[in-house]
């Protein structure tokens, strides 16, 4: 699974970190960031729920 954050689209709402705190955090500027090894340890459900919670659809989850 590959989790991608479009940092040009992210507005820093924090919904991803609230929805999947095991996968996402916020950087020093308040924007979305993946936790280390999150793509390997996260479940597809966690990543997908976080992507769906993003109000600007800045997160994509794909295979591979």
PDBQT receptor file of N, H, CA, C and O in Angstrom, charges set to zero:
ATOM      1  N   UNK A   1       0.839  -1.170   0.000  1.00  0.00    +0.000 N 
ATOM      2  CA  UNK A   1       0.000   0.000   0.000  1.00  0.00    +0.000 C 
ATOM      3  C   UNK A   1       0.890   1.241   0.000  1.00  0.00    +0.000 C 
ATOM      4  O   UNK A   1       1.937   1.281   0.646  1.00  0.00    +0.000 OA
ATOM      5  N   UNK A   2       0.446   2.240  -0.736  1.00  0.00    +0.000 N 
ATOM      6  H   UNK A   2      -0.404   2.208  -1.261  1.00  0.00    +0.000 HD
ATOM      7  CA  UNK A   2       1.165   3.508  -0.778  1.00  0.00    +0.000 C 
ATOM      8  C   UNK A   2       0.216   4.622  -0.327  1.00  0.00    +0.000 C 
ATOM      9  O   UNK A   2      -0.899   4.741  -0.835  1.00  0.00    +0.000 OA
ATOM     10  N   UNK A   3       0.663   5.420   0.615  1.00  0.00    +0.000 N 
ATOM     11  H   UNK A   3       1.569   5.323   1.027  1.00  0.00    +0.000 HD
ATOM     12  CA  UNK A   3      -0.111   6.545   1.117  1.00  0.00    +0.000 C 
ATOM     13  C   UNK A   3       0.592   7.813   0.667  1.00  0.00    +0.000 C 
ATOM     14  O   UNK A   3       1.781   7.999   0.925  1.00  0.00    +0.000 OA
ATOM     15  N   UNK A   4      -0.148   8.685  -0.008  1.00  0.00    +0.000 N 
ATOM     16  H   UNK A   4      -1.114   8.534  -0.218  1.00  0.00    +0.000 HD
ATOM     17  CA  UNK A   4       0.438   9.918  -0.525  1.00  0.00    +0.000 C 
ATOM     18  C   UNK A   4      -0.335  11.111   0.008  1.00  0.00    +0.000 C 
ATOM     19  O   UNK A   4      -1.566  11.108   0.028  1.00  0.00    +0.000 OA
ATOM     20  N   UNK A   5       0.390  12.125   0.437  1.00  0.00    +0.000 N 
ATOM     21  H   UNK A   5       1.390  12.128   0.421  1.00  0.00    +0.000 HD
ATOM     22  CA  UNK A   5      -0.208  13.379   0.889  1.00  0.00    +0.000 C 
ATOM     23  C   UNK A   5       0.185  14.463  -0.104  1.00  0.00    +0.000 C 
ATOM     24  O   UNK A   5       1.372  14.676  -0.351  1.00  0.00    +0.000 OA
ATOM     25  N   UNK A   6      -0.787  15.140  -0.669  1.00  0.00    +0.000 N 
ATOM     26  H   UNK A   6      -1.751  14.967  -0.468  1.00  0.00    +0.000 HD
ATOM     27  CA  UNK A   6      -0.513  16.265  -1.561  1.00  0.00    +0.000 C 
ATOM     28  C   UNK A   6      -0.338  17.495  -0.672  1.00  0.00    +0.000 C 
ATOM     29  O   UNK A   6      -1.314  18.077  -0.199  1.00  0.00    +0.000 OA
ATOM     30  N   UNK A   7       0.905  17.877  -0.455  1.00  0.00    +0.000 N 
ATOM     31  H   UNK A   7       1.698  17.404  -0.840  1.00  0.00    +0.000 HD
ATOM     32  CA  UNK A   7       1.204  18.976   0.461  1.00  0.00    +0.000 C 
ATOM     33  C   UNK A   7       0.809  20.337  -0.099  1.00  0.00    +0.000 C 
ATOM     34  O   UNK A   7       0.758  21.317   0.644  1.00  0.00    +0.000 OA
ATOM     35  N   UNK A   8       0.530  20.411  -1.398  1.00  0.00    +0.000 N 
ATOM     36  H   UNK A   8       0.572  19.615  -2.002  1.00  0.00    +0.000 HD
ATOM     37  CA  UNK A   8       0.049  21.660  -1.982  1.00  0.00    +0.000 C 
ATOM     38  C   UNK A   8      -1.449  21.833  -1.742  1.00  0.00    +0.000 C 
ATOM     39  O   UNK A   8      -1.969  22.948  -1.783  1.00  0.00    +0.000 OA
ATOM     40  N   UNK A   9      -2.131  20.725  -1.494  1.00  0.00    +0.000 N 
ATOM     41  H   UNK A   9      -1.708  19.819  -1.461  1.00  0.00    +0.000 HD
ATOM     42  CA  UNK A   9      -3.571  20.754  -1.272  1.00  0.00    +0.000 C 
ATOM     43  C   UNK A   9      -3.917  20.782   0.219  1.00  0.00    +0.000 C 
ATOM     44  O   UNK A   9      -4.917  21.385   0.607  1.00  0.00    +0.000 OA
ATOM     45  N   UNK A  10      -3.113  20.147   1.044  1.00  0.00    +0.000 N 
ATOM     46  H   UNK A  10      -2.300  19.657   0.728  1.00  0.00    +0.000 HD
ATOM     47  CA  UNK A  10      -3.370  20.033   2.483  1.00  0.00    +0.000 C 
ATOM     48  C   UNK A  10      -3.561  21.421   3.111  1.00  0.00    +0.000 C 
ATOM     49  O   UNK A  10      -2.786  22.345   2.866  1.00  0.00    +0.000 OA
ATOM     50  N   UNK A  11      -4.619  21.537   3.928  1.00  0.00    +0.000 N 
ATOM     51  H   UNK A  11      -5.249  20.787   4.127  1.00  0.00    +0.000 HD
ATOM     52  CA  UNK A  11      -4.884  22.804   4.618  1.00  0.00    +0.000 C 
ATOM     53  C   UNK A  11      -4.616  22.697   6.125  1.00  0.00    +0.000 C 
ATOM     54  O   UNK A  11      -4.805  23.665   6.862  1.00  0.00    +0.000 OA
ATOM     55  N   UNK A  12      -4.178  21.528   6.574  1.00  0.00    +0.000 N 
ATOM     56  H   UNK A  12      -4.024  20.742   5.975  1.00  0.00    +0.000 HD
ATOM     57  CA  UNK A  12      -3.832  21.351   7.980  1.00  0.00    +0.000 C 
ATOM     58  C   UNK A  12      -5.020  21.237   8.910  1.00  0.00    +0.000 C 
ATOM     59  O   UNK A  12      -4.941  21.660  10.063  1.00  0.00    +0.000 OA
ATOM     60  N   UNK A  13      -6.116  20.678   8.438  1.00  0.00    +0.000 N 
ATOM     61  H   UNK A  13      -6.181  20.334   7.501  1.00  0.00    +0.000 HD
ATOM     62  CA  UNK A  13      -7.308  20.537   9.286  1.00  0.00    +0.000 C 
ATOM     63  C   UNK A  13      -7.095  19.527  10.413  1.00  0.00    +0.000 C 
ATOM     64  O   UNK A  13      -7.738  19.613  11.460  1.00  0.00    +0.000 OA
ATOM     65  N   UNK A  14      -6.190  18.570  10.193  1.00  0.00    +0.000 N 
ATOM     66  H   UNK A  14      -5.668  18.501   9.343  1.00  0.00    +0.000 HD
ATOM     67  CA  UNK A  14      -5.874  17.584  11.228  1.00  0.00    +0.000 C 
ATOM     68  C   UNK A  14      -6.824  16.413  11.311  1.00  0.00    +0.000 C 
ATOM     69  O   UNK A  14      -6.697  15.581  12.209  1.00  0.00    +0.000 OA
ATOM     70  N   UNK A  15      -7.781  16.325  10.392  1.00  0.00    +0.000 N 
ATOM     71  H   UNK A  15      -7.885  17.001   9.662  1.00  0.00    +0.000 HD
ATOM     72  CA  UNK A  15      -8.741  15.227  10.438  1.00  0.00    +0.000 C 
ATOM     73  C   UNK A  15      -8.074  13.871  10.258  1.00  0.00    +0.000 C 
ATOM     74  O   UNK A  15      -8.511  12.883  10.847  1.00  0.00    +0.000 OA
ATOM     75  N   UNK A  16      -7.029  13.815   9.458  1.00  0.00    +0.000 N 
ATOM     76  H   UNK A  16      -6.673  14.618   8.980  1.00  0.00    +0.000 HD
ATOM     77  CA  UNK A  16      -6.322  12.545   9.248  1.00  0.00    +0.000 C 
ATOM     78  C   UNK A  16      -5.680  12.073  10.550  1.00  0.00    +0.000 C 
ATOM     79  O   UNK A  16      -5.763  10.893  10.892  1.00  0.00    +0.000 OA
ATOM     80  N   UNK A  17      -5.047  12.978  11.268  1.00  0.00    +0.000 N 
ATOM     81  H   UNK A  17      -4.979  13.936  10.990  1.00  0.00    +0.000 HD
ATOM     82  CA  UNK A  17      -4.391  12.619  12.526  1.00  0.00    +0.000 C 
ATOM     83  C   UNK A  17      -5.415  12.247  13.601  1.00  0.00    +0.000 C 
ATOM     84  O   UNK A  17      -5.139  11.399  14.450  1.00  0.00    +0.000 OA
ATOM     85  N   UNK A  18      -6.577  12.866  13.569  1.00  0.00    +0.000 N 
ATOM     86  H   UNK A  18      -6.801  13.554  12.878  1.00  0.00    +0.000 HD
ATOM     87  CA  UNK A  18      -7.637  12.505  14.514  1.00  0.00    +0.000 C 
ATOM     88  C   UNK A  18      -8.247  11.157  14.177  1.00  0.00    +0.000 C 
ATOM     89  O   UNK A  18      -8.591  10.383  15.071  1.00  0.00    +0.000 OA
ATOM     90  N   UNK A  19      -8.382  10.873  12.879  1.00  0.00    +0.000 N 
ATOM     91  H   UNK A  19      -8.103  11.502  12.153  1.00  0.00    +0.000 HD
ATOM     92  CA  UNK A  19      -9.005   9.632  12.428  1.00  0.00    +0.000 C 
ATOM     93  C   UNK A  19      -8.061   8.439  12.541  1.00  0.00    +0.000 C 
ATOM     94  O   UNK A  19      -8.482   7.349  12.930  1.00  0.00    +0.000 OA
ATOM     95  N   UNK A  20      -6.796   8.636  12.207  1.00  0.00    +0.000 N 
ATOM     96  H   UNK A  20      -6.454   9.521  11.892  1.00  0.00    +0.000 HD
ATOM     97  CA  UNK A  20      -5.815   7.543  12.218  1.00  0.00    +0.000 C 
ATOM     98  C   UNK A  20      -4.507   8.019  12.854  1.00  0.00    +0.000 C 
ATOM     99  O   UNK A  20      -3.515   8.220  12.154  1.00  0.00    +0.000 OA
ATOM    100  N   UNK A  21      -4.502   8.200  14.180  1.00  0.00    +0.000 N 
ATOM    101  H   UNK A  21      -5.307   8.037  14.749  1.00  0.00    +0.000 HD
ATOM    102  CA  UNK A  21      -3.298   8.700  14.852  1.00  0.00    +0.000 C 
ATOM    103  C   UNK A  21      -2.115   7.741  14.797  1.00  0.00    +0.000 C 
ATOM    104  O   UNK A  21      -0.986   8.135  15.090  1.00  0.00    +0.000 OA
ATOM    105  N   UNK A  22      -2.364   6.482  14.424  1.00  0.00    +0.000 N 
ATOM    106  H   UNK A  22      -3.281   6.163  14.186  1.00  0.00    +0.000 HD
ATOM    107  CA  UNK A  22      -1.285   5.506  14.272  1.00  0.00    +0.000 C 
ATOM    108  C   UNK A  22      -0.557   5.688  12.948  1.00  0.00    +0.000 C 
ATOM    109  O   UNK A  22       0.519   5.126  12.741  1.00  0.00    +0.000 OA
ATOM    110  N   UNK A  23      -1.151   6.478  12.048  1.00  0.00    +0.000 N 
ATOM    111  H   UNK A  23      -2.025   6.934  12.216  1.00  0.00    +0.000 HD
ATOM    112  CA  UNK A  23      -0.631   6.632  10.697  1.00  0.00    +0.000 C 
ATOM    113  C   UNK A  23      -0.162   8.068  10.432  1.00  0.00    +0.000 C 
ATOM    114  O   UNK A  23       0.895   8.280   9.837  1.00  0.00    +0.000 OA
ATOM    115  N   UNK A  24      -0.947   9.043  10.873  1.00  0.00    +0.000 N 
ATOM    116  H   UNK A  24      -1.805   8.871  11.356  1.00  0.00    +0.000 HD
ATOM    117  CA  UNK A  24      -0.692  10.438  10.549  1.00  0.00    +0.000 C 
ATOM    118  C   UNK A  24      -0.376  11.276  11.783  1.00  0.00    +0.000 C 
ATOM    119  O   UNK A  24      -0.793  10.969  12.900  1.00  0.00    +0.000 OA
ATOM    120  N   UNK A  25       0.359  12.323  11.544  1.00  0.00    +0.000 N 
ATOM    121  H   UNK A  25       0.698  12.573  10.637  1.00  0.00    +0.000 HD
ATOM    122  CA  UNK A  25       0.616  13.351  12.544  1.00  0.00    +0.000 C 
ATOM    123  C   UNK A  25       0.588  14.680  11.816  1.00  0.00    +0.000 C 
ATOM    124  O   UNK A  25       0.298  14.731  10.621  1.00  0.00    +0.000 OA
ATOM    125  N   UNK A  26       0.882  15.740  12.520  1.00  0.00    +0.000 N 
ATOM    126  H   UNK A  26       1.117  15.698  13.491  1.00  0.00    +0.000 HD
ATOM    127  CA  UNK A  26       1.003  17.040  11.876  1.00  0.00    +0.000 C 
ATOM    128  C   UNK A  26       2.412  17.555  12.102  1.00  0.00    +0.000 C 
ATOM    129  O   UNK A  26       2.979  17.400  13.183  1.00  0.00    +0.000 OA
ATOM    130  N   UNK A  27       2.972  18.174  11.060  1.00  0.00    +0.000 N 
ATOM    131  H   UNK A  27       2.511  18.300  10.181  1.00  0.00    +0.000 HD
ATOM    132  CA  UNK A  27       4.327  18.687  11.154  1.00  0.00    +0.000 C 
ATOM    133  C   UNK A  27       4.343  19.998  11.952  1.00  0.00    +0.000 C 
ATOM    134  O   UNK A  27       3.306  20.432  12.454  1.00  0.00    +0.000 OA
ATOM    135  N   UNK A  28       5.492  20.611  12.065  1.00  0.00    +0.000 N 
ATOM    136  H   UNK A  28       6.334  20.258  11.657  1.00  0.00    +0.000 HD
ATOM    137  CA  UNK A  28       5.640  21.826  12.859  1.00  0.00    +0.000 C 
ATOM    138  C   UNK A  28       4.787  22.983  12.342  1.00  0.00    +0.000 C 
ATOM    139  O   UNK A  28       4.465  23.906  13.091  1.00  0.00    +0.000 OA
ATOM    140  N   UNK A  29       4.425  22.929  11.068  1.00  0.00    +0.000 N 
ATOM    141  H   UNK A  29       4.687  22.180  10.460  1.00  0.00    +0.000 HD
ATOM    142  CA  UNK A  29       3.587  23.978  10.490  1.00  0.00    +0.000 C 
ATOM    143  C   UNK A  29       2.100  23.623  10.534  1.00  0.00    +0.000 C 
ATOM    144  O   UNK A  29       1.260  24.404  10.087  1.00  0.00    +0.000 OA
ATOM    145  N   UNK A  30       1.776  22.444  11.073  1.00  0.00    +0.000 N 
ATOM    146  H   UNK A  30       2.458  21.810  11.436  1.00  0.00    +0.000 HD
ATOM    147  CA  UNK A  30       0.387  22.030  11.207  1.00  0.00    +0.000 C 
ATOM    148  C   UNK A  30      -0.170  21.237  10.053  1.00  0.00    +0.000 C 
ATOM    149  O   UNK A  30      -1.366  20.945  10.021  1.00  0.00    +0.000 OA
ATOM    150  N   UNK A  31       0.679  20.880   9.096  1.00  0.00    +0.000 N 
ATOM    151  H   UNK A  31       1.650  21.118   9.122  1.00  0.00    +0.000 HD
ATOM    152  CA  UNK A  31       0.218  20.120   7.937  1.00  0.00    +0.000 C 
ATOM    153  C   UNK A  31       0.406  18.615   8.158  1.00  0.00    +0.000 C 
ATOM    154  O   UNK A  31       1.206  18.185   8.989  1.00  0.00    +0.000 OA
ATOM    155  N   UNK A  32      -0.341  17.848   7.405  1.00  0.00    +0.000 N 
ATOM    156  H   UNK A  32      -0.991  18.198   6.730  1.00  0.00    +0.000 HD
ATOM    157  CA  UNK A  32      -0.322  16.400   7.525  1.00  0.00    +0.000 C 
ATOM    158  C   UNK A  32       1.054  15.810   7.208  1.00  0.00    +0.000 C 
ATOM    159  O   UNK A  32       1.759  16.264   6.307  1.00  0.00    +0.000 OA
ATOM    160  N   UNK A  33       1.406  14.787   7.981  1.00  0.00    +0.000 N 
ATOM    161  H   UNK A  33       0.833  14.418   8.714  1.00  0.00    +0.000 HD
ATOM    162  CA  UNK A  33       2.655  14.068   7.759  1.00  0.00    +0.000 C 
ATOM    163  C   UNK A  33       2.436  12.611   8.158  1.00  0.00    +0.000 C 
ATOM    164  O   UNK A  33       1.683  12.314   9.085  1.00  0.00    +0.000 OA
ATOM    165  N   UNK A  34       3.096  11.722   7.451  1.00  0.00    +0.000 N 
ATOM    166  H   UNK A  34       3.708  11.964   6.698  1.00  0.00    +0.000 HD
ATOM    167  CA  UNK A  34       3.038  10.305   7.802  1.00  0.00    +0.000 C 
ATOM    168  C   UNK A  34       4.010  10.015   8.933  1.00  0.00    +0.000 C 
ATOM    169  O   UNK A  34       5.114  10.559   8.970  1.00  0.00    +0.000 OA
ATOM    170  N   UNK A  35       3.601   9.170   9.839  1.00  0.00    +0.000 N 
ATOM    171  H   UNK A  35       2.705   8.728   9.809  1.00  0.00    +0.000 HD
ATOM    172  CA  UNK A  35       4.525   8.693  10.861  1.00  0.00    +0.000 C 
ATOM    173  C   UNK A  35       5.519   7.735  10.212  1.00  0.00    +0.000 C 
ATOM    174  O   UNK A  35       5.191   7.107   9.205  1.00  0.00    +0.000 OA
ATOM    175  N   UNK A  36       6.718   7.608  10.763  1.00  0.00    +0.000 N 
ATOM    176  H   UNK A  36       6.984   8.118  11.581  1.00  0.00    +0.000 HD
ATOM    177  CA  UNK A  36       7.703   6.680  10.186  1.00  0.00    +0.000 C 
ATOM    178  C   UNK A  36       7.125   5.263  10.062  1.00  0.00    +0.000 C 
ATOM    179  O   UNK A  36       6.476   4.765  10.982  1.00  0.00    +0.000 OA
ATOM    180  N   UNK A  37       7.363   4.641   8.941  1.00  0.00    +0.000 N 
ATOM    181  H   UNK A  37       7.890   5.046   8.194  1.00  0.00    +0.000 HD
ATOM    182  CA  UNK A  37       6.924   3.270   8.658  1.00  0.00    +0.000 C 
ATOM    183  C   UNK A  37       5.405   3.099   8.617  1.00  0.00    +0.000 C 
ATOM    184  O   UNK A  37       4.914   1.971   8.661  1.00  0.00    +0.000 OA
ATOM    185  N   UNK A  38       4.669   4.180   8.535  1.00  0.00    +0.000 N 
ATOM    186  H   UNK A  38       5.068   5.096   8.499  1.00  0.00    +0.000 HD
ATOM    187  CA  UNK A  38       3.205   4.099   8.552  1.00  0.00    +0.000 C 
ATOM    188  C   UNK A  38       2.666   3.294   7.381  1.00  0.00    +0.000 C 
ATOM    189  O   UNK A  38       1.722   2.523   7.553  1.00  0.00    +0.000 OA
ATOM    190  N   UNK A  39       3.237   3.453   6.204  1.00  0.00    +0.000 N 
ATOM    191  H   UNK A  39       4.004   4.079   6.064  1.00  0.00    +0.000 HD
ATOM    192  CA  UNK A  39       2.736   2.730   5.031  1.00  0.00    +0.000 C 
ATOM    193  C   UNK A  39       2.899   1.223   5.190  1.00  0.00    +0.000 C 
ATOM    194  O   UNK A  39       2.130   0.452   4.617  1.00  0.00    +0.000 OA
ATOM    195  N   UNK A  40       3.886   0.802   5.956  1.00  0.00    +0.000 N 
ATOM    196  H   UNK A  40       4.512   1.429   6.422  1.00  0.00    +0.000 HD
ATOM    197  CA  UNK A  40       4.110  -0.629   6.166  1.00  0.00    +0.000 C 
ATOM    198  C   UNK A  40       3.271  -1.184   7.320  1.00  0.00    +0.000 C 
ATOM    199  O   UNK A  40       2.902  -2.358   7.306  1.00  0.00    +0.000 OA
ATOM    200  N   UNK A  41       2.970  -0.352   8.312  1.00  0.00    +0.000 N 
ATOM    201  H   UNK A  41       3.270   0.602   8.323  1.00  0.00    +0.000 HD
ATOM    202  CA  UNK A  41       2.290  -0.850   9.505  1.00  0.00    +0.000 C 
ATOM    203  C   UNK A  41       0.797  -0.535   9.544  1.00  0.00    +0.000 C 
ATOM    204  O   UNK A  41       0.052  -1.175  10.287  1.00  0.00    +0.000 OA
ATOM    205  N   UNK A  42       0.357   0.427   8.766  1.00  0.00    +0.000 N 
ATOM    206  H   UNK A  42       0.962   0.947   8.163  1.00  0.00    +0.000 HD
ATOM    207  CA  UNK A  42      -1.051   0.819   8.781  1.00  0.00    +0.000 C 
ATOM    208  C   UNK A  42      -1.909  -0.208   8.065  1.00  0.00    +0.000 C 
ATOM    209  O   UNK A  42      -1.449  -0.899   7.157  1.00  0.00    +0.000 OA
ATOM    210  N   UNK A  43      -3.143  -0.294   8.481  1.00  0.00    +0.000 N 
ATOM    211  H   UNK A  43      -3.517   0.268   9.218  1.00  0.00    +0.000 HD
ATOM    212  CA  UNK A  43      -4.089  -1.123   7.737  1.00  0.00    +0.000 C 
ATOM    213  C   UNK A  43      -4.702  -0.271   6.639  1.00  0.00    +0.000 C 
ATOM    214  O   UNK A  43      -4.743   0.956   6.740  1.00  0.00    +0.000 OA
ATOM    215  N   UNK A  44      -5.171  -0.917   5.607  1.00  0.00    +0.000 N 
ATOM    216  H   UNK A  44      -5.138  -1.913   5.524  1.00  0.00    +0.000 HD
ATOM    217  CA  UNK A  44      -5.823  -0.188   4.518  1.00  0.00    +0.000 C 
ATOM    218  C   UNK A  44      -7.032   0.575   5.062  1.00  0.00    +0.000 C 
ATOM    219  O   UNK A  44      -7.300   1.698   4.635  1.00  0.00    +0.000 OA
ATOM    220  N   UNK A  45      -7.741  -0.012   5.976  1.00  0.00    +0.000 N 
ATOM    221  H   UNK A  45      -7.523  -0.924   6.323  1.00  0.00    +0.000 HD
ATOM    222  CA  UNK A  45      -8.920   0.648   6.547  1.00  0.00    +0.000 C 
ATOM    223  C   UNK A  45      -8.534   1.955   7.242  1.00  0.00    +0.000 C 
ATOM    224  O   UNK A  45      -9.199   2.974   7.052  1.00  0.00    +0.000 OA
ATOM    225  N   UNK A  46      -7.460   1.935   8.050  1.00  0.00    +0.000 N 
ATOM    226  H   UNK A  46      -6.920   1.108   8.204  1.00  0.00    +0.000 HD
ATOM    227  CA  UNK A  46      -7.020   3.156   8.735  1.00  0.00    +0.000 C 
ATOM    228  C   UNK A  46      -6.685   4.244   7.727  1.00  0.00    +0.000 C 
ATOM    229  O   UNK A  46      -7.133   5.383   7.859  1.00  0.00    +0.000 OA
ATOM    230  N   UNK A  47      -5.899   3.892   6.724  1.00  0.00    +0.000 N 
ATOM    231  H   UNK A  47      -5.535   2.967   6.617  1.00  0.00    +0.000 HD
ATOM    232  CA  UNK A  47      -5.472   4.870   5.726  1.00  0.00    +0.000 C 
ATOM    233  C   UNK A  47      -6.660   5.388   4.910  1.00  0.00    +0.000 C 
ATOM    234  O   UNK A  47      -6.748   6.583   4.628  1.00  0.00    +0.000 OA
ATOM    235  N   UNK A  48      -7.562   4.497   4.536  1.00  0.00    +0.000 N 
ATOM    236  H   UNK A  48      -7.491   3.526   4.765  1.00  0.00    +0.000 HD
ATOM    237  CA  UNK A  48      -8.722   4.894   3.745  1.00  0.00    +0.000 C 
ATOM    238  C   UNK A  48      -9.655   5.796   4.545  1.00  0.00    +0.000 C 
ATOM    239  O   UNK A  48     -10.156   6.790   4.021  1.00  0.00    +0.000 OA
ATOM    240  N   UNK A  49      -9.888   5.461   5.795  1.00  0.00    +0.000 N 
ATOM    241  H   UNK A  49      -9.481   4.654   6.221  1.00  0.00    +0.000 HD
ATOM    242  CA  UNK A  49     -10.742   6.304   6.640  1.00  0.00    +0.000 C 
ATOM    243  C   UNK A  49     -10.159   7.707   6.783  1.00  0.00    +0.000 C 
ATOM    244  O   UNK A  49     -10.889   8.697   6.736  1.00  0.00    +0.000 OA
ATOM    245  N   UNK A  50      -8.851   7.786   6.957  1.00  0.00    +0.000 N 
ATOM    246  H   UNK A  50      -8.258   6.981   6.995  1.00  0.00    +0.000 HD
ATOM    247  CA  UNK A  50      -8.199   9.091   7.066  1.00  0.00    +0.000 C 
ATOM    248  C   UNK A  50      -8.332   9.867   5.758  1.00  0.00    +0.000 C 
ATOM    249  O   UNK A  50      -8.595  11.069   5.769  1.00  0.00    +0.000 OA
ATOM    250  N   UNK A  51      -8.148   9.176   4.633  1.00  0.00    +0.000 N 
ATOM    251  H   UNK A  51      -7.934   8.199   4.625  1.00  0.00    +0.000 HD
ATOM    252  CA  UNK A  51      -8.280   9.837   3.336  1.00  0.00    +0.000 C 
ATOM    253  C   UNK A  51      -9.700  10.365   3.146  1.00  0.00    +0.000 C 
ATOM    254  O   UNK A  51      -9.892  11.471   2.641  1.00  0.00    +0.000 OA
ATOM    255  N   UNK A  52     -10.676   9.589   3.545  1.00  0.00    +0.000 N 
ATOM    256  H   UNK A  52     -10.521   8.690   3.956  1.00  0.00    +0.000 HD
ATOM    257  CA  UNK A  52     -12.064  10.016   3.417  1.00  0.00    +0.000 C 
ATOM    258  C   UNK A  52     -12.398  11.176   4.351  1.00  0.00    +0.000 C 
ATOM    259  O   UNK A  52     -13.289  11.972   4.054  1.00  0.00    +0.000 OA
ATOM    260  N   UNK A  53     -11.701  11.277   5.462  1.00  0.00    +0.000 N 
ATOM    261  H   UNK A  53     -10.978  10.630   5.703  1.00  0.00    +0.000 HD
ATOM    262  CA  UNK A  53     -11.974  12.354   6.418  1.00  0.00    +0.000 C 
ATOM    263  C   UNK A  53     -11.363  13.685   5.998  1.00  0.00    +0.000 C 
ATOM    264  O   UNK A  53     -11.719  14.729   6.545  1.00  0.00    +0.000 OA
ATOM    265  N   UNK A  54     -10.454  13.659   5.041  1.00  0.00    +0.000 N 
ATOM    266  H   UNK A  54     -10.165  12.811   4.597  1.00  0.00    +0.000 HD
ATOM    267  CA  UNK A  54      -9.783  14.881   4.606  1.00  0.00    +0.000 C 
ATOM    268  C   UNK A  54     -10.755  15.784   3.857  1.00  0.00    +0.000 C 
ATOM    269  O   UNK A  54     -11.317  15.369   2.844  1.00  0.00    +0.000 OA
ATOM    270  N   UNK A  55     -10.966  17.014   4.334  1.00  0.00    +0.000 N 
ATOM    271  H   UNK A  55     -10.509  17.352   5.157  1.00  0.00    +0.000 HD
ATOM    272  CA  UNK A  55     -11.945  17.888   3.688  1.00  0.00    +0.000 C 
ATOM    273  C   UNK A  55     -11.523  18.385   2.302  1.00  0.00    +0.000 C 
ATOM    274  O   UNK A  55     -12.365  18.862   1.541  1.00  0.00    +0.000 OA
ATOM    275  N   UNK A  56     -10.251  18.282   1.970  1.00  0.00    +0.000 N 
ATOM    276  H   UNK A  56      -9.567  17.895   2.588  1.00  0.00    +0.000 HD
ATOM    277  CA  UNK A  56      -9.783  18.743   0.657  1.00  0.00    +0.000 C 
ATOM    278  C   UNK A  56      -9.221  17.605  -0.198  1.00  0.00    +0.000 C 
ATOM    279  O   UNK A  56      -8.618  17.846  -1.244  1.00  0.00    +0.000 OA
ATOM    280  N   UNK A  57      -9.422  16.378   0.249  1.00  0.00    +0.000 N 
ATOM    281  H   UNK A  57      -9.912  16.182   1.098  1.00  0.00    +0.000 HD
ATOM    282  CA  UNK A  57      -8.988  15.180  -0.475  1.00  0.00    +0.000 C 
ATOM    283  C   UNK A  57      -7.507  15.217  -0.838  1.00  0.00    +0.000 C 
ATOM    284  O   UNK A  57      -7.124  14.949  -1.977  1.00  0.00    +0.000 OA
ATOM    285  N   UNK A  58      -6.675  15.557   0.161  1.00  0.00    +0.000 N 
ATOM    286  H   UNK A  58      -6.986  15.774   1.086  1.00  0.00    +0.000 HD
ATOM    287  CA  UNK A  58      -5.239  15.652  -0.057  1.00  0.00    +0.000 C 
ATOM    288  C   UNK A  58      -4.522  14.317   0.115  1.00  0.00    +0.000 C 
ATOM    289  O   UNK A  58      -3.320  14.233  -0.138  1.00  0.00    +0.000 OA
ATOM    290  N   UNK A  59      -5.226  13.281   0.537  1.00  0.00    +0.000 N 
ATOM    291  H   UNK A  59      -6.202  13.350   0.743  1.00  0.00    +0.000 HD
ATOM    292  CA  UNK A  59      -4.619  11.976   0.810  1.00  0.00    +0.000 C 
ATOM    293  C   UNK A  59      -5.131  10.955  -0.184  1.00  0.00    +0.000 C 
ATOM    294  O   UNK A  59      -6.336  10.852  -0.413  1.00  0.00    +0.000 OA
ATOM    295  N   UNK A  60      -4.213  10.197  -0.779  1.00  0.00    +0.000 N 
ATOM    296  H   UNK A  60      -3.234  10.281  -0.594  1.00  0.00    +0.000 HD
ATOM    297  CA  UNK A  60      -4.593   9.099  -1.647  1.00  0.00    +0.000 C 
ATOM    298  C   UNK A  60      -3.946   7.819  -1.138  1.00  0.00    +0.000 C 
ATOM    299  O   UNK A  60      -2.824   7.826  -0.631  1.00  0.00    +0.000 OA
ATOM    300  N   UNK A  61      -4.671   6.733  -1.282  1.00  0.00    +0.000 N 
ATOM    301  H   UNK A  61      -5.583   6.727  -1.694  1.00  0.00    +0.000 HD
ATOM    302  CA  UNK A  61      -4.192   5.417  -0.868  1.00  0.00    +0.000 C 
ATOM    303  C   UNK A  61      -4.271   4.516  -2.092  1.00  0.00    +0.000 C 
ATOM    304  O   UNK A  61      -5.339   4.347  -2.680  1.00  0.00    +0.000 OA
ATOM    305  N   UNK A  62      -3.132   3.939  -2.472  1.00  0.00    +0.000 N 
ATOM    306  H   UNK A  62      -2.264   4.077  -1.994  1.00  0.00    +0.000 HD
ATOM    307  CA  UNK A  62      -3.081   3.072  -3.649  1.00  0.00    +0.000 C 
ATOM    308  C   UNK A  62      -2.318   1.799  -3.320  1.00  0.00    +0.000 C 
ATOM    309  O   UNK A  62      -1.646   1.710  -2.292  1.00  0.00    +0.000 OA
ATOM    310  N   UNK A  63      -2.430   0.815  -4.207  1.00  0.00    +0.000 N 
ATOM    311  H   UNK A  63      -2.976   0.887  -5.042  1.00  0.00    +0.000 HD
ATOM    312  CA  UNK A  63      -1.629  -0.397  -4.065  1.00  0.00    +0.000 C 
ATOM    313  C   UNK A  63      -0.218  -0.119  -4.531  1.00  0.00    +0.000 C 
ATOM    314  O   UNK A  63       0.019   0.688  -5.430  1.00  0.00    +0.000 OA
ATOM    315  N   UNK A  64       0.711  -0.809  -3.896  1.00  0.00    +0.000 N 
ATOM    316  H   UNK A  64       0.519  -1.465  -3.165  1.00  0.00    +0.000 HD
ATOM    317  CA  UNK A  64       2.067  -0.786  -4.381  1.00  0.00    +0.000 C 
ATOM    318  C   UNK A  64       2.964   0.182  -3.817  1.00  0.00    +0.000 C 
ATOM    319  O   UNK A  64       4.133   0.238  -4.201  1.00  0.00    +0.000 OA
TER     320      UNK A  64
